[in-house]
Amino acid sequence: MIDRLNYSDTPIVVRMSIGGLEHQFIQEEVEKQLVEFLPVVTHSFKFIDGQCMLIVSLPIQMIPEVIDSLIQQKLAIFEVTKFSE
């Protein structure tokens, strides 16, 4: 679970389930949005249980900003969870 009371700048790794992420053009749109948060945010795409997920390392307080940026581009975000391998 993501600690909502954590106000530190320590990066955490979260995974985001985004509709259509298995398509290259959706991945490119996600990357365009994440560029504005560099170098604070790092990301990768990973297949987990047959689904393409966005794995993002960022300070916990940036999660709402990143989600808002993706939503503004009409990307459907289904789930955001703390990622552990």
N, C-alpha and C positions, 0 to 999 in steps of 0.2 A: 504494500500500500504506500502511496505517496504521502509523505508527512506534510500536511497543509500548514503546519505551524513553523516549518523550517524557512527562515528568512535569510539564510546564508547564501553566499555566492559560490559555494562548493557545487561543482557539476554533479548531476545524477544522470543516469541513463534510463530513458523511457522508450517504450515502443508504442507506435501509433498505427492503428488499423485505419487505412484510408481507402475509400471506394475506388476501384479501378487501378490500384497501384501496380498491378501486374503489367500494365501497359506502359510502354516507353514514354509516350507523350504526357502521361500523368506524372511519371517520375521527373520528367524535365520541368513540368510546371511547379512541382514541389521544390525542386532544386532552385528554380528562379526565386521563389519566395524565401528560401533559407539563406540566400546570398546576403540579404540585408542584415542578417544576424551574425555573419562571420566577423572575426575568428572565434567568437564566443561559443557558437554552436557548431558541433561536428555531427555528421550524419552518415548513414549507410542504409542500403536496402538489403533485407535478408528474408529468405523464404523460411517460414516457420509453420509446420503442420500444413503444408500445401498452400499457404497464403503469404503473399508478399507484404512485409511490414517495414515501416520506417523506423529505424533505430536512431535516436537522437541523444547526444550528450549536451546538457545545458544546465545553467543554474535553475533551480526549481521555480524561482519567481518569473522566469521568462516563458514558462509553459503557456500561460494564457495569451501572451503576445504572439507566440509562434502559431498557436491554434487560430487566433483571430486572423492572422495574415493568410493562413491556408483557407479559412472559411470565406474570406473576401473574394477568393478566386473560385468560389463555388465547388470546393473540394469537400466531399463528405467524410467527416472524421467520426468513426464508429466507437473507438475505444482508445484510451491513453492509460497505460499501466507502467509501473516500474519494471525495468527489464533486468533479468538475471539469467545468465546462461546456465 
